[in-house]
Amino acid sequence: MFELEDKLQKKLISALIRCRKDRQPTTVSALPSTTTPQATPSALVHCEEAINLIEPWRTDTNGTRLNYKVPNCDTKAMMKAGYPWFRFSKGAGNRLLDSCPPAYSCGTHIGLWTDEPMPEAVGVETATTVYGSWTAGCKQISLPIQVVRCSDLQNDFLYKYDSKDDGCSRSFCGM
């Protein structure tokens, strides 16, 4: 079932990208700086190339420390992989957790989450912040990420870890 949804989602994104490429440019007079940012084709390409985070331990938000000899470390892995765009799917949920998990959640010591608003416009890369919750509170750590909405579907977001901080024992929590 998830494979079918993934295939359908990729077809829809491809059609959207083709539609945007084929669309004739229009002439627009100068607009005030308060206008909504425009979608960029490069942002939509990320929607096809993103990696999927599928691990079920990402949705363990009860502070249950899993029996791993070494806690999961997304931040270091993302840096090593060249900062790929990623999405949550299958057992990992369908988006980044939007509330503070207790320490030892999401398969690691410090679960990464955000309560920042997600972008409303499709194809617009938006800078935001993820937070790390551990023993000293919900926003003990703050790190920059990029987010892009791939379609008008409710939870169709991609994320990109955007920091040079390679601290470990941190993983992205899904919901």
Secondary structure per residue as TSV (DSSP state, phi and psi in degrees):
chain	resnum	aa	ss	phi	psi
A	1	M	-	360.0	-45.2
A	2	F	H	-65.6	-36.0
A	3	E	H	-63.6	-40.3
A	4	L	H	-63.9	-43.3
A	5	E	H	-62.5	-42.1
A	6	D	H	-61.4	-44.6
A	7	K	H	-63.5	-43.8
A	8	L	H	-63.3	-43.1
A	9	Q	H	-61.8	-43.5
A	10	K	H	-64.2	-38.9
A	11	K	H	-64.4	-41.9
A	12	L	H	-64.0	-41.9
A	13	I	H	-65.5	-43.5
A	14	S	H	-60.2	-42.8
A	15	A	H	-63.8	-40.6
A	16	L	H	-63.8	-42.7
A	17	I	H	-64.6	-45.4
A	18	R	H	-60.4	-42.8
A	19	C	H	-61.0	-44.2
A	20	R	H	-66.2	-37.3
A	21	K	H	-68.9	-36.0
A	22	D	H	-81.2	-17.5
A	23	R	S	-66.4	134.5
A	24	Q	-	-74.8	138.1
A	25	P	-	-66.2	146.8
A	26	T	-	-114.3	153.6
A	27	T	-	-88.0	129.4
A	28	V	-	-128.9	133.4
A	29	S	-	-72.4	165.8
A	30	A	-	-56.7	132.6
A	31	L	-	-111.7	152.8
A	32	P	-	-63.8	158.3
A	33	S	T	-69.8	-4.2
A	34	T	T	-88.8	9.1
A	35	T	S	-71.6	161.0
A	36	T	-	-69.5	134.7
A	37	P	-	-59.5	149.6
A	38	Q	-	-92.6	148.5
A	39	A	-	-67.0	145.7
A	40	T	-	-115.0	139.9
A	41	P	H	-57.5	-35.4
A	42	S	H	-63.8	-35.6
A	43	A	H	-64.4	-38.2
A	44	L	H	-73.3	-27.8
A	45	V	H	-62.7	-35.7
A	46	H	H	-56.1	-31.9
A	47	C	H	-63.2	-29.7
A	48	E	H	-86.4	-28.9
A	49	E	H	-96.8	-6.3
A	50	A	-	-64.2	151.1
A	51	I	E	-87.6	154.9
A	52	N	E	-103.4	128.2
A	53	L	E	-92.4	117.5
A	54	I	-	-121.2	-2.3
A	55	E	-	-69.8	126.9
A	56	P	G	-62.6	-25.0
A	57	W	G	-64.7	-16.1
A	58	R	G	-66.5	-24.0
A	59	T	G	-95.4	5.4
A	60	D	-	-78.3	92.5
A	61	T	-	-111.2	33.8
A	62	N	S	-107.2	5.5
A	63	G	-	76.5	22.3
A	64	T	-	-85.4	107.8
A	65	R	-	-74.1	120.9
A	66	L	-	-74.0	156.5
A	67	N	-	-81.9	61.2
A	68	Y	-	-98.5	138.3
A	69	K	S	-66.7	-35.4
A	70	V	S	-125.4	123.4
A	71	P	-	-62.9	151.6
A	72	N	-	-62.3	149.3
A	73	C	-	-140.1	83.4
A	74	D	H	-65.8	-39.9
A	75	T	H	-59.8	-46.5
A	76	K	H	-68.5	-41.4
A	77	A	H	-64.0	-40.2
A	78	M	H	-64.7	-40.8
A	79	M	H	-63.2	-45.4
A	80	K	H	-63.3	-34.1
A	81	A	T	-83.7	2.3
A	82	G	T	85.8	26.0
A	83	Y	-	59.4	59.0
A	84	P	-	-73.0	155.1
A	85	W	E	-73.3	144.8
A	86	F	E	-142.3	157.8
A	87	R	E	-132.6	161.1
A	88	F	E	-95.1	136.9
A	89	S	-	-154.8	169.7
A	90	K	G	51.6	-128.2
A	91	G	G	-66.0	-14.6
A	92	A	G	-85.0	-1.4
A	93	G	-	95.1	-161.1
A	94	N	S	-129.8	6.2
A	95	R	S	-167.5	170.5
A	96	L	B	-67.9	136.8
A	97	L	-	-55.9	138.1
A	98	D	-	-110.0	16.4
A	99	S	S	-143.2	159.7
A	100	C	-	-71.8	119.0
A	101	P	-	-88.1	154.8
A	102	P	-	-70.6	164.5
A	103	A	T	-54.4	152.5
A	104	Y	T	68.7	25.9
A	105	S	-	-96.0	167.5
A	106	C	T	58.7	34.4
A	107	G	T	73.1	19.3
A	108	T	S	-155.7	-174.4
A	109	H	S	-77.4	-45.6
A	110	I	E	-118.0	106.6
A	111	G	E	-79.9	132.1
A	112	L	E	-96.4	135.0
A	113	W	E	-152.9	174.1
A	114	T	-	-151.0	146.2
A	115	D	-	-112.1	12.3
A	116	E	S	-73.1	150.4
A	117	P	-	-66.4	143.7
A	118	M	-	-87.9	153.5
A	119	P	-	-61.4	144.4
A	120	E	-	-95.9	-32.6
A	121	A	S	-80.9	139.8
A	122	V	B	-75.5	134.4
A	123	G	T	80.1	12.2
A	124	V	-	-106.5	116.0
A	125	E	-	-70.8	131.3
A	126	T	E	-128.4	131.1
A	127	A	E	-81.5	136.3
A	128	T	E	-149.1	-168.7
A	129	T	E	-129.9	138.3
A	130	V	E	-105.4	153.2
A	131	Y	E	-119.5	150.7
A	132	G	E	-112.7	126.4
A	133	S	E	-106.1	132.2
A	134	W	E	-141.0	-136.9
A	135	T	T	-82.0	-15.9
A	136	A	T	-107.7	18.6
A	137	G	E	125.4	173.1
A	138	C	E	-71.7	-33.4
A	139	K	E	-118.8	46.6
A	140	Q	E	-66.6	-33.4
A	141	I	E	-126.7	141.5
A	142	S	E	-131.1	134.0
A	143	L	E	-135.7	145.2
A	144	P	E	-79.2	142.5
A	145	I	E	-138.6	164.9
A	146	Q	E	-109.8	146.4
A	147	V	E	-133.6	141.4
A	148	V	E	-137.5	138.5
A	149	R	E	-90.0	128.1
A	150	C	-	-90.5	-22.5
A	151	S	S	-158.9	-176.4
A	152	D	S	-82.5	-0.8
A	153	L	S	-62.2	149.9
A	154	Q	T	-54.3	-48.0
A	155	N	T	-119.3	37.7
A	156	D	-	-93.1	72.9
A	157	F	E	-116.9	149.2
A	158	L	E	-115.1	154.1
A	159	Y	E	-131.6	153.5
A	160	K	E	-142.2	118.1
A	161	Y	E	-63.7	128.9
A	162	D	-	-126.5	29.0
A	163	S	-	-121.7	154.4
A	164	K	-	-90.9	0.9
A	165	D	-	-73.4	115.2
A	166	D	-	-104.7	23.1
A	167	G	-	-55.0	147.1
A	168	C	S	-106.8	-169.9
A	169	S	S	58.4	38.7
A	170	R	E	-133.9	132.0
A	171	S	E	-139.4	152.1
A	172	F	E	-77.8	130.9
A	173	C	-	-92.8	137.2
A	174	G	B	-107.6	167.0
A	175	M	-	-145.8	360.0
